[in-house]
Amino acid sequence: MLKKQEKALDEKSERLKEKHKEVETNLKNLKEKEKTFKADEKKLELERQQILTNIEHLQNLKDEIQEIKDENAQLEQQIREGREKQGITEQERSDHLCLQSELQQEINNYRLQNELLLKQAEDLKQEREKFEKDWEDLDERRAKVDAELRKVVEEKEKLERLQCIEAERLKVQRQAVLDYRQREMENLKQ
């Protein structure tokens, strides 16, 4: 009878130890997850910085192209005004045609640069949307891990309290068993 009680108490103690080990493993896994999320967060921040740098670069290109466009418009206006003020000589006509050709080339270059700029702006927009989605996903994952971590910590604390109570109860029961044996032995001696 007493051996059965002792065996049952030992088995219960082992189960509590196993449960404690399981909680410790869960806690360790969650800490690893949190570490991974922090690395992902750092990577996303670097991507955000790169996107901001790209935006600044594209704006500079836009400004340069606008400047070229303004200069071309001004040059074209000057040529028109010059033609109106005086008759055009052969040399002036040749110069004008040369300037017109250069102006057309500049316009073509501007169009190509503008198309490239529009494509880069679209790519950048898609990058930003992807970044924002990744950031939202990371927030959701972090919230989930935080909740799991809190749950495991609470479970661990609860288990530790239970272990203390169970250990005290085992101690009292063992003492009761010892006292009972002692009394039985004393009764046998009498």
Secondary structure, DSSP 8 states (H G I E B T S, - for coil): -HHHHHHHHHHHHHHHHHHHHHHHHHHHHHHHHHHHHHHHHHHHHHHHHHHHHHHHHHHHHHHHHHHHHHHHHHHHHHHHHHHHHS---HHHHHHHHHHHHHHHHHHHHHHHHHHHHHHHHHHHHHHHHHHHHHHHHHHHHHHHHHHHHHHHHHHHHHHHHHHHHHHHHHHHHHHHHHHHHHHHHHHHH-
